[in-house]
Amino acid sequence: MVYLAITPAGLAEAMSAAPSPSTVWCGADAISDDAYQAIPVGGRPTRFIYDLGDRFLLDDAVGTIREHHPGKVIWIEAPASSNADAS
């Protein structure tokens, strides 16, 4: 499985769940460049240089991940719904 994190919290969860940092991808909105550079090279996720809040950019990101991880399931972080507990 490959993980695509959109937020800092999602990135933290993906890094904990993933068997290897090489299977975690994120947008620039999930981790700052300075924080990313502070992570040792072998422990870094793959980071897009742009934010993934835009739906079109998110679709492009998924396409790129599919090119690099063909046939793998991609977990994409989704924001929690404000209606999650509503009846």
C-alpha positions as CSV (number, residue, x, y, z in Angstrom):
1,M,0.0,0.0,0.0
2,V,1.1,3.5,-0.8
3,Y,0.0,6.5,1.4
4,L,-0.8,10.0,0.2
5,A,-1.0,12.5,3.0
6,I,-2.5,15.9,2.6
7,T,-2.1,17.4,6.2
8,P,0.6,17.3,8.8
9,A,-1.6,15.0,11.0
10,G,-2.2,12.7,8.0
11,L,1.5,12.6,7.3
12,A,2.2,11.6,10.9
13,E,-0.4,8.8,10.7
14,A,0.9,7.6,7.3
15,M,4.5,7.5,8.5
16,S,3.4,5.5,11.5
17,A,1.4,3.0,9.5
18,A,3.7,2.6,6.5
19,P,6.2,-0.2,6.5
20,S,8.7,2.1,4.9
21,P,9.0,5.9,4.3
22,S,9.4,5.1,0.6
23,T,5.7,4.2,0.4
24,V,4.6,7.6,1.9
25,W,3.9,10.6,-0.4
26,C,2.8,14.1,0.7
27,G,2.1,17.6,-0.6
28,A,4.0,20.7,0.4
29,D,1.1,21.6,2.7
30,A,1.8,18.5,4.8
31,I,5.3,19.4,5.8
32,S,7.4,22.5,5.3
33,D,10.6,22.4,3.2
34,D,12.7,23.1,6.3
35,A,11.1,20.3,8.3
36,Y,11.4,18.0,5.3
37,Q,15.1,18.7,4.9
38,A,15.6,18.0,8.6
39,I,14.5,14.4,8.2
40,P,17.4,12.0,7.4
41,V,17.4,11.0,3.8
42,G,16.5,7.3,4.4
43,G,13.5,8.3,6.5
44,R,11.9,10.9,4.3
45,P,8.6,10.5,2.5
46,T,8.3,11.6,-1.1
47,R,7.2,15.2,-1.1
48,F,5.5,17.1,-4.0
49,I,6.7,20.7,-4.3
50,Y,3.1,21.9,-4.4
51,D,0.1,21.9,-2.1
52,L,-2.5,19.2,-2.7
53,G,-5.6,21.1,-1.6
54,D,-6.6,21.6,-5.2
55,R,-8.5,18.7,-6.7
56,F,-6.8,18.9,-10.1
57,L,-3.3,18.8,-8.4
58,L,-4.4,15.9,-6.2
59,D,-5.5,13.9,-9.3
60,D,-2.1,14.7,-10.9
61,A,-0.3,13.5,-7.7
62,V,-2.2,10.2,-7.8
63,G,-1.2,9.7,-11.4
64,T,2.4,10.3,-10.5
65,I,2.2,7.8,-7.6
66,R,0.6,5.2,-10.0
67,E,3.6,5.6,-12.3
68,H,6.0,4.9,-9.5
69,H,4.0,2.2,-7.8
70,P,2.1,0.4,-10.5
71,G,-0.6,-2.0,-9.2
72,K,-0.4,-0.8,-5.6
73,V,-3.4,0.4,-3.6
74,I,-3.1,4.1,-2.8
75,W,-4.5,5.3,0.5
76,I,-5.5,9.0,0.2
77,E,-6.1,11.0,3.3
78,A,-9.6,12.5,3.3
79,P,-10.6,15.3,5.7
80,A,-12.9,14.3,8.5
81,S,-16.4,15.2,7.8
82,S,-18.1,17.7,10.1
83,N,-21.2,15.5,9.8
84,A,-19.5,12.2,10.9
85,D,-21.4,12.0,14.1
86,A,-24.7,13.4,12.9
87,S,-27.7,11.0,12.8
